[in-house]
Amino acid sequence: MNMRKILNIRVWCALALGCFIAASSAAAAEFDQTHALFTVVLTNYIKDARVNYASLKAHPQELNHYLDEVAAVTKPEFKQWTESQQLSFLINAYNAYTLRLIIDYYPINSIKDIGHIWNGPWDQPVVKLFGETITLNPVEHKILPVDYTEPRVHFALVCAAMGKWLAWQR
């Protein structure tokens, strides 16, 4: 084989490898719509409807990785998803950032111990969404109810507060 043919083969192999790597990284960059990392967090740190915050604070790797994935989603990528995927993303992001907020301040007796009277826990800038850092409040009160007509959303958001009825039952 002459040198020119060898060079052409190498160039084509390099191009093919480059395309394969680019396709692999693009696929890897896509958000996991199964929310597998967040499922691991919920499975490992919630027992009997109670979060083990001490253990989660000691081992936040999966939560941090999931939140990194959430923060990496761009608005154009998000807009291409189905409404169901968008709702799932926003609800899970809200709940995951609530966990992050609590373990950032843990140990505390209540989520209401975070912040102060004019700037409570839901007003802390912890949510990294579409290139911005915002609070939990706009997700719950502006984005979800304004952009979506799903009446069950409020029941899916976890505010990390134990209701009086549940507390009474213990």
Biotite code that builds the C-alpha atoms (Angstrom):
import biotite.structure as struc

atoms = struc.array([
    struc.Atom([0.000, 0.000, 0.000], chain_id="A", res_id=1, res_name="MET", atom_name="CA", element="C"),
    struc.Atom([1.367, 3.386, -0.845], chain_id="A", res_id=2, res_name="ASN", atom_name="CA", element="C"),
    struc.Atom([1.793, 6.209, 1.661], chain_id="A", res_id=3, res_name="MET", atom_name="CA", element="C"),
    struc.Atom([-1.093, 8.252, 0.243], chain_id="A", res_id=4, res_name="ARG", atom_name="CA", element="C"),
    struc.Atom([-3.606, 5.426, 0.776], chain_id="A", res_id=5, res_name="LYS", atom_name="CA", element="C"),
    struc.Atom([-2.363, 4.876, 4.327], chain_id="A", res_id=6, res_name="ILE", atom_name="CA", element="C"),
    struc.Atom([-2.742, 8.591, 5.024], chain_id="A", res_id=7, res_name="LEU", atom_name="CA", element="C"),
    struc.Atom([-6.291, 8.590, 3.604], chain_id="A", res_id=8, res_name="ASN", atom_name="CA", element="C"),
    struc.Atom([-7.231, 5.575, 5.719], chain_id="A", res_id=9, res_name="ILE", atom_name="CA", element="C"),
    struc.Atom([-5.852, 7.269, 8.825], chain_id="A", res_id=10, res_name="ARG", atom_name="CA", element="C"),
    struc.Atom([-7.735, 10.489, 8.053], chain_id="A", res_id=11, res_name="VAL", atom_name="CA", element="C"),
    struc.Atom([-11.001, 8.575, 7.560], chain_id="A", res_id=12, res_name="TRP", atom_name="CA", element="C"),
    struc.Atom([-10.427, 6.588, 10.756], chain_id="A", res_id=13, res_name="CYS", atom_name="CA", element="C"),
    struc.Atom([-9.695, 9.777, 12.665], chain_id="A", res_id=14, res_name="ALA", atom_name="CA", element="C"),
    struc.Atom([-12.858, 11.416, 11.269], chain_id="A", res_id=15, res_name="LEU", atom_name="CA", element="C"),
    struc.Atom([-14.949, 8.354, 12.098], chain_id="A", res_id=16, res_name="ALA", atom_name="CA", element="C"),
    struc.Atom([-13.533, 8.231, 15.614], chain_id="A", res_id=17, res_name="LEU", atom_name="CA", element="C"),
    struc.Atom([-14.155, 11.970, 16.039], chain_id="A", res_id=18, res_name="GLY", atom_name="CA", element="C"),
    struc.Atom([-17.783, 11.588, 14.928], chain_id="A", res_id=19, res_name="CYS", atom_name="CA", element="C"),
    struc.Atom([-18.234, 8.645, 17.302], chain_id="A", res_id=20, res_name="PHE", atom_name="CA", element="C"),
    struc.Atom([-16.791, 10.625, 20.230], chain_id="A", res_id=21, res_name="ILE", atom_name="CA", element="C"),
    struc.Atom([-18.908, 13.684, 19.380], chain_id="A", res_id=22, res_name="ALA", atom_name="CA", element="C"),
    struc.Atom([-22.046, 11.550, 19.152], chain_id="A", res_id=23, res_name="ALA", atom_name="CA", element="C"),
    struc.Atom([-21.198, 9.833, 22.428], chain_id="A", res_id=24, res_name="SER", atom_name="CA", element="C"),
    struc.Atom([-20.643, 13.116, 24.255], chain_id="A", res_id=25, res_name="SER", atom_name="CA", element="C"),
    struc.Atom([-23.844, 14.604, 22.855], chain_id="A", res_id=26, res_name="ALA", atom_name="CA", element="C"),
    struc.Atom([-25.774, 11.549, 24.024], chain_id="A", res_id=27, res_name="ALA", atom_name="CA", element="C"),
    struc.Atom([-24.072, 11.685, 27.420], chain_id="A", res_id=28, res_name="ALA", atom_name="CA", element="C"),
    struc.Atom([-24.947, 15.369, 27.785], chain_id="A", res_id=29, res_name="ALA", atom_name="CA", element="C"),
    struc.Atom([-28.671, 14.705, 27.387], chain_id="A", res_id=30, res_name="GLU", atom_name="CA", element="C"),
    struc.Atom([-30.662, 14.848, 30.599], chain_id="A", res_id=31, res_name="PHE", atom_name="CA", element="C"),
    struc.Atom([-31.717, 11.461, 31.998], chain_id="A", res_id=32, res_name="ASP", atom_name="CA", element="C"),
    struc.Atom([-35.510, 11.621, 31.854], chain_id="A", res_id=33, res_name="GLN", atom_name="CA", element="C"),
    struc.Atom([-35.775, 8.648, 34.226], chain_id="A", res_id=34, res_name="THR", atom_name="CA", element="C"),
    struc.Atom([-34.263, 10.767, 37.027], chain_id="A", res_id=35, res_name="HIS", atom_name="CA", element="C"),
    struc.Atom([-32.288, 7.672, 38.062], chain_id="A", res_id=36, res_name="ALA", atom_name="CA", element="C"),
    struc.Atom([-29.826, 9.563, 40.269], chain_id="A", res_id=37, res_name="LEU", atom_name="CA", element="C"),
    struc.Atom([-32.626, 11.255, 42.190], chain_id="A", res_id=38, res_name="PHE", atom_name="CA", element="C"),
    struc.Atom([-34.356, 7.887, 42.570], chain_id="A", res_id=39, res_name="THR", atom_name="CA", element="C"),
    struc.Atom([-31.155, 6.557, 44.165], chain_id="A", res_id=40, res_name="VAL", atom_name="CA", element="C"),
    struc.Atom([-31.186, 9.478, 46.617], chain_id="A", res_id=41, res_name="VAL", atom_name="CA", element="C"),
    struc.Atom([-34.825, 8.925, 47.522], chain_id="A", res_id=42, res_name="LEU", atom_name="CA", element="C"),
    struc.Atom([-34.355, 5.173, 47.868], chain_id="A", res_id=43, res_name="THR", atom_name="CA", element="C"),
    struc.Atom([-31.225, 5.445, 50.013], chain_id="A", res_id=44, res_name="ASN", atom_name="CA", element="C"),
    struc.Atom([-32.206, 8.276, 52.338], chain_id="A", res_id=45, res_name="TYR", atom_name="CA", element="C"),
    struc.Atom([-35.960, 8.058, 52.838], chain_id="A", res_id=46, res_name="ILE", atom_name="CA", element="C"),
    struc.Atom([-37.432, 5.426, 55.123], chain_id="A", res_id=47, res_name="LYS", atom_name="CA", element="C"),
    struc.Atom([-40.993, 5.405, 56.482], chain_id="A", res_id=48, res_name="ASP", atom_name="CA", element="C"),
    struc.Atom([-41.695, 8.772, 54.807], chain_id="A", res_id=49, res_name="ALA", atom_name="CA", element="C"),
    struc.Atom([-38.827, 10.436, 56.707], chain_id="A", res_id=50, res_name="ARG", atom_name="CA", element="C"),
    struc.Atom([-35.575, 11.737, 55.283], chain_id="A", res_id=51, res_name="VAL", atom_name="CA", element="C"),
    struc.Atom([-32.344, 10.755, 56.990], chain_id="A", res_id=52, res_name="ASN", atom_name="CA", element="C"),
    struc.Atom([-30.783, 14.207, 56.616], chain_id="A", res_id=53, res_name="TYR", atom_name="CA", element="C"),
    struc.Atom([-27.696, 13.371, 58.682], chain_id="A", res_id=54, res_name="ALA", atom_name="CA", element="C"),
    struc.Atom([-26.803, 10.483, 56.378], chain_id="A", res_id=55, res_name="SER", atom_name="CA", element="C"),
    struc.Atom([-27.630, 12.477, 53.246], chain_id="A", res_id=56, res_name="LEU", atom_name="CA", element="C"),
    struc.Atom([-25.430, 15.338, 54.459], chain_id="A", res_id=57, res_name="LYS", atom_name="CA", element="C"),
    struc.Atom([-22.595, 12.879, 55.080], chain_id="A", res_id=58, res_name="ALA", atom_name="CA", element="C"),
    struc.Atom([-22.984, 11.318, 51.611], chain_id="A", res_id=59, res_name="HIS", atom_name="CA", element="C"),
    struc.Atom([-24.408, 13.941, 49.209], chain_id="A", res_id=60, res_name="PRO", atom_name="CA", element="C"),
    struc.Atom([-22.621, 12.700, 46.072], chain_id="A", res_id=61, res_name="GLN", atom_name="CA", element="C"),
    struc.Atom([-25.670, 11.356, 44.214], chain_id="A", res_id=62, res_name="GLU", atom_name="CA", element="C"),
    struc.Atom([-27.749, 14.421, 45.107], chain_id="A", res_id=63, res_name="LEU", atom_name="CA", element="C"),
    struc.Atom([-24.948, 16.746, 44.001], chain_id="A", res_id=64, res_name="ASN", atom_name="CA", element="C"),
    struc.Atom([-24.499, 14.852, 40.746], chain_id="A", res_id=65, res_name="HIS", atom_name="CA", element="C"),
    struc.Atom([-28.246, 14.975, 40.044], chain_id="A", res_id=66, res_name="TYR", atom_name="CA", element="C"),
    struc.Atom([-28.351, 18.710, 40.763], chain_id="A", res_id=67, res_name="LEU", atom_name="CA", element="C"),
    struc.Atom([-25.355, 19.225, 38.457], chain_id="A", res_id=68, res_name="ASP", atom_name="CA", element="C"),
    struc.Atom([-27.336, 17.478, 35.717], chain_id="A", res_id=69, res_name="GLU", atom_name="CA", element="C"),
    struc.Atom([-30.371, 19.662, 36.454], chain_id="A", res_id=70, res_name="VAL", atom_name="CA", element="C"),
    struc.Atom([-28.252, 22.828, 36.340], chain_id="A", res_id=71, res_name="ALA", atom_name="CA", element="C"),
    struc.Atom([-26.745, 21.795, 32.991], chain_id="A", res_id=72, res_name="ALA", atom_name="CA", element="C"),
    struc.Atom([-30.127, 21.711, 31.223], chain_id="A", res_id=73, res_name="VAL", atom_name="CA", element="C"),
    struc.Atom([-30.565, 24.687, 28.917], chain_id="A", res_id=74, res_name="THR", atom_name="CA", element="C"),
    struc.Atom([-33.840, 26.470, 28.251], chain_id="A", res_id=75, res_name="LYS", atom_name="CA", element="C"),
    struc.Atom([-33.847, 25.434, 24.541], chain_id="A", res_id=76, res_name="PRO", atom_name="CA", element="C"),
    struc.Atom([-33.274, 21.781, 25.513], chain_id="A", res_id=77, res_name="GLU", atom_name="CA", element="C"),
    struc.Atom([-36.052, 21.986, 28.123], chain_id="A", res_id=78, res_name="PHE", atom_name="CA", element="C"),
    struc.Atom([-38.490, 23.547, 25.622], chain_id="A", res_id=79, res_name="LYS", atom_name="CA", element="C"),
    struc.Atom([-38.063, 20.530, 23.313], chain_id="A", res_id=80, res_name="GLN", atom_name="CA", element="C"),
    struc.Atom([-39.382, 18.135, 25.943], chain_id="A", res_id=81, res_name="TRP", atom_name="CA", element="C"),
    struc.Atom([-42.986, 17.029, 26.327], chain_id="A", res_id=82, res_name="THR", atom_name="CA", element="C"),
    struc.Atom([-45.108, 18.793, 28.936], chain_id="A", res_id=83, res_name="GLU", atom_name="CA", element="C"),
    struc.Atom([-44.954, 15.670, 31.110], chain_id="A", res_id=84, res_name="SER", atom_name="CA", element="C"),
    struc.Atom([-41.139, 15.648, 30.950], chain_id="A", res_id=85, res_name="GLN", atom_name="CA", element="C"),
    struc.Atom([-41.022, 19.355, 31.790], chain_id="A", res_id=86, res_name="GLN", atom_name="CA", element="C"),
    struc.Atom([-43.307, 18.920, 34.797], chain_id="A", res_id=87, res_name="LEU", atom_name="CA", element="C"),
    struc.Atom([-41.359, 15.930, 36.045], chain_id="A", res_id=88, res_name="SER", atom_name="CA", element="C"),
    struc.Atom([-38.102, 17.849, 35.688], chain_id="A", res_id=89, res_name="PHE", atom_name="CA", element="C"),
    struc.Atom([-39.354, 20.947, 37.528], chain_id="A", res_id=90, res_name="LEU", atom_name="CA", element="C"),
    struc.Atom([-41.039, 19.003, 40.341], chain_id="A", res_id=91, res_name="ILE", atom_name="CA", element="C"),
    struc.Atom([-38.020, 16.752, 40.901], chain_id="A", res_id=92, res_name="ASN", atom_name="CA", element="C"),
    struc.Atom([-35.651, 19.736, 40.703], chain_id="A", res_id=93, res_name="ALA", atom_name="CA", element="C"),
    struc.Atom([-37.741, 21.605, 43.302], chain_id="A", res_id=94, res_name="TYR", atom_name="CA", element="C"),
    struc.Atom([-37.737, 18.610, 45.645], chain_id="A", res_id=95, res_name="ASN", atom_name="CA", element="C"),
    struc.Atom([-34.019, 17.907, 45.150], chain_id="A", res_id=96, res_name="ALA", atom_name="CA", element="C"),
    struc.Atom([-33.080, 21.541, 45.785], chain_id="A", res_id=97, res_name="TYR", atom_name="CA", element="C"),
    struc.Atom([-35.229, 21.469, 48.928], chain_id="A", res_id=98, res_name="THR", atom_name="CA", element="C"),
    struc.Atom([-33.144, 18.529, 50.161], chain_id="A", res_id=99, res_name="LEU", atom_name="CA", element="C"),
    struc.Atom([-29.965, 20.422, 49.237], chain_id="A", res_id=100, res_name="ARG", atom_name="CA", element="C"),
    struc.Atom([-31.167, 23.491, 51.158], chain_id="A", res_id=101, res_name="LEU", atom_name="CA", element="C"),
    struc.Atom([-31.855, 21.480, 54.282], chain_id="A", res_id=102, res_name="ILE", atom_name="CA", element="C"),
    struc.Atom([-28.568, 19.576, 54.300], chain_id="A", res_id=103, res_name="ILE", atom_name="CA", element="C"),
    struc.Atom([-26.722, 22.867, 53.767], chain_id="A", res_id=104, res_name="ASP", atom_name="CA", element="C"),
    struc.Atom([-28.131, 24.048, 57.125], chain_id="A", res_id=105, res_name="TYR", atom_name="CA", element="C"),
    struc.Atom([-28.447, 20.689, 58.893], chain_id="A", res_id=106, res_name="TYR", atom_name="CA", element="C"),
    struc.Atom([-28.776, 20.068, 61.809], chain_id="A", res_id=107, res_name="PRO", atom_name="CA", element="C"),
    struc.Atom([-31.941, 22.104, 62.212], chain_id="A", res_id=108, res_name="ILE", atom_name="CA", element="C"),
    struc.Atom([-35.279, 21.336, 63.845], chain_id="A", res_id=109, res_name="ASN", atom_name="CA", element="C"),
    struc.Atom([-37.397, 22.668, 61.005], chain_id="A", res_id=110, res_name="SER", atom_name="CA", element="C"),
    struc.Atom([-36.985, 23.998, 57.480], chain_id="A", res_id=111, res_name="ILE", atom_name="CA", element="C"),
    struc.Atom([-38.538, 27.183, 58.874], chain_id="A", res_id=112, res_name="LYS", atom_name="CA", element="C"),
    struc.Atom([-35.327, 27.713, 60.891], chain_id="A", res_id=113, res_name="ASP", atom_name="CA", element="C"),
    struc.Atom([-33.575, 28.630, 57.629], chain_id="A", res_id=114, res_name="ILE", atom_name="CA", element="C"),
    struc.Atom([-33.468, 32.317, 56.801], chain_id="A", res_id=115, res_name="GLY", atom_name="CA", element="C"),
    struc.Atom([-35.403, 34.927, 58.744], chain_id="A", res_id=116, res_name="HIS", atom_name="CA", element="C"),
    struc.Atom([-38.872, 36.451, 58.866], chain_id="A", res_id=117, res_name="ILE", atom_name="CA", element="C"),
    struc.Atom([-38.455, 38.481, 55.645], chain_id="A", res_id=118, res_name="TRP", atom_name="CA", element="C"),
    struc.Atom([-36.352, 35.952, 53.781], chain_id="A", res_id=119, res_name="ASN", atom_name="CA", element="C"),
    struc.Atom([-37.441, 32.438, 54.708], chain_id="A", res_id=120, res_name="GLY", atom_name="CA", element="C"),
    struc.Atom([-36.276, 29.062, 53.425], chain_id="A", res_id=121, res_name="PRO", atom_name="CA", element="C"),
    struc.Atom([-38.172, 29.296, 50.151], chain_id="A", res_id=122, res_name="TRP", atom_name="CA", element="C"),
    struc.Atom([-36.454, 32.643, 49.448], chain_id="A", res_id=123, res_name="ASP", atom_name="CA", element="C"),
    struc.Atom([-32.881, 31.303, 49.583], chain_id="A", res_id=124, res_name="GLN", atom_name="CA", element="C"),
    struc.Atom([-31.042, 31.375, 46.225], chain_id="A", res_id=125, res_name="PRO", atom_name="CA", element="C"),
    struc.Atom([-30.373, 27.653, 45.821], chain_id="A", res_id=126, res_name="VAL", atom_name="CA", element="C"),
    struc.Atom([-32.070, 26.643, 42.564], chain_id="A", res_id=127, res_name="VAL", atom_name="CA", element="C"),
    struc.Atom([-29.783, 26.575, 39.526], chain_id="A", res_id=128, res_name="LYS", atom_name="CA", element="C"),
    struc.Atom([-32.118, 26.551, 36.564], chain_id="A", res_id=129, res_name="LEU", atom_name="CA", element="C"),
    struc.Atom([-31.449, 27.533, 32.941], chain_id="A", res_id=130, res_name="PHE", atom_name="CA", element="C"),
    struc.Atom([-28.250, 29.409, 33.722], chain_id="A", res_id=131, res_name="GLY", atom_name="CA", element="C"),
    struc.Atom([-29.695, 31.381, 36.632], chain_id="A", res_id=132, res_name="GLU", atom_name="CA", element="C"),
    struc.Atom([-29.729, 30.937, 40.386], chain_id="A", res_id=133, res_name="THR", atom_name="CA", element="C"),
    struc.Atom([-33.193, 31.521, 41.799], chain_id="A", res_id=134, res_name="ILE", atom_name="CA", element="C"),
    struc.Atom([-35.177, 30.582, 44.885], chain_id="A", res_id=135, res_name="THR", atom_name="CA", element="C"),
    struc.Atom([-37.739, 27.826, 45.356], chain_id="A", res_id=136, res_name="LEU", atom_name="CA", element="C"),
    struc.Atom([-40.591, 30.377, 45.433], chain_id="A", res_id=137, res_name="ASN", atom_name="CA", element="C"),
    struc.Atom([-40.700, 31.233, 41.714], chain_id="A", res_id=138, res_name="PRO", atom_name="CA", element="C"),
    struc.Atom([-40.625, 27.561, 40.774], chain_id="A", res_id=139, res_name="VAL", atom_name="CA", element="C"),
    struc.Atom([-43.622, 26.865, 43.014], chain_id="A", res_id=140, res_name="GLU", atom_name="CA", element="C"),
    struc.Atom([-45.604, 30.071, 42.535], chain_id="A", res_id=141, res_name="HIS", atom_name="CA", element="C"),
    struc.Atom([-44.680, 31.469, 39.119], chain_id="A", res_id=142, res_name="LYS", atom_name="CA", element="C"),
    struc.Atom([-43.273, 28.814, 36.797], chain_id="A", res_id=143, res_name="ILE", atom_name="CA", element="C"),
    struc.Atom([-45.381, 25.740, 37.603], chain_id="A", res_id=144, res_name="LEU", atom_name="CA", element="C"),
    struc.Atom([-48.833, 27.321, 38.055], chain_id="A", res_id=145, res_name="PRO", atom_name="CA", element="C"),
    struc.Atom([-48.413, 29.856, 35.232], chain_id="A", res_id=146, res_name="VAL", atom_name="CA", element="C"),
    struc.Atom([-46.881, 27.635, 32.554], chain_id="A", res_id=147, res_name="ASP", atom_name="CA", element="C"),
    struc.Atom([-48.800, 24.418, 33.327], chain_id="A", res_id=148, res_name="TYR", atom_name="CA", element="C"),
    struc.Atom([-52.425, 23.580, 34.028], chain_id="A", res_id=149, res_name="THR", atom_name="CA", element="C"),
    struc.Atom([-51.763, 20.559, 36.208], chain_id="A", res_id=150, res_name="GLU", atom_name="CA", element="C"),
    struc.Atom([-53.800, 20.912, 39.424], chain_id="A", res_id=151, res_name="PRO", atom_name="CA", element="C"),
    struc.Atom([-51.893, 18.144, 41.264], chain_id="A", res_id=152, res_name="ARG", atom_name="CA", element="C"),
    struc.Atom([-48.527, 19.927, 41.126], chain_id="A", res_id=153, res_name="VAL", atom_name="CA", element="C"),
    struc.Atom([-48.775, 21.326, 44.643], chain_id="A", res_id=154, res_name="HIS", atom_name="CA", element="C"),
    struc.Atom([-49.210, 17.809, 46.045], chain_id="A", res_id=155, res_name="PHE", atom_name="CA", element="C"),
    struc.Atom([-46.006, 16.683, 44.333], chain_id="A", res_id=156, res_name="ALA", atom_name="CA", element="C"),
    struc.Atom([-43.870, 19.473, 45.793], chain_id="A", res_id=157, res_name="LEU", atom_name="CA", element="C"),
    struc.Atom([-42.270, 18.574, 49.095], chain_id="A", res_id=158, res_name="VAL", atom_name="CA", element="C"),
    struc.Atom([-41.707, 21.540, 51.357], chain_id="A", res_id=159, res_name="CYS", atom_name="CA", element="C"),
    struc.Atom([-39.934, 19.397, 53.991], chain_id="A", res_id=160, res_name="ALA", atom_name="CA", element="C"),
    struc.Atom([-42.478, 20.251, 56.635], chain_id="A", res_id=161, res_name="ALA", atom_name="CA", element="C"),
    struc.Atom([-44.263, 17.688, 58.753], chain_id="A", res_id=162, res_name="MET", atom_name="CA", element="C"),
    struc.Atom([-47.970, 18.462, 58.931], chain_id="A", res_id=163, res_name="GLY", atom_name="CA", element="C"),
    struc.Atom([-49.749, 18.750, 62.278], chain_id="A", res_id=164, res_name="LYS", atom_name="CA", element="C"),
    struc.Atom([-51.824, 15.646, 61.541], chain_id="A", res_id=165, res_name="TRP", atom_name="CA", element="C"),
    struc.Atom([-48.721, 13.560, 60.892], chain_id="A", res_id=166, res_name="LEU", atom_name="CA", element="C"),
    struc.Atom([-46.966, 14.947, 63.947], chain_id="A", res_id=167, res_name="ALA", atom_name="CA", element="C"),
    struc.Atom([-50.046, 14.172, 66.053], chain_id="A", res_id=168, res_name="TRP", atom_name="CA", element="C"),
    struc.Atom([-50.055, 10.546, 64.832], chain_id="A", res_id=169, res_name="GLN", atom_name="CA", element="C"),
    struc.Atom([-46.475, 9.871, 66.046], chain_id="A", res_id=170, res_name="ARG", atom_name="CA", element="C"),
])
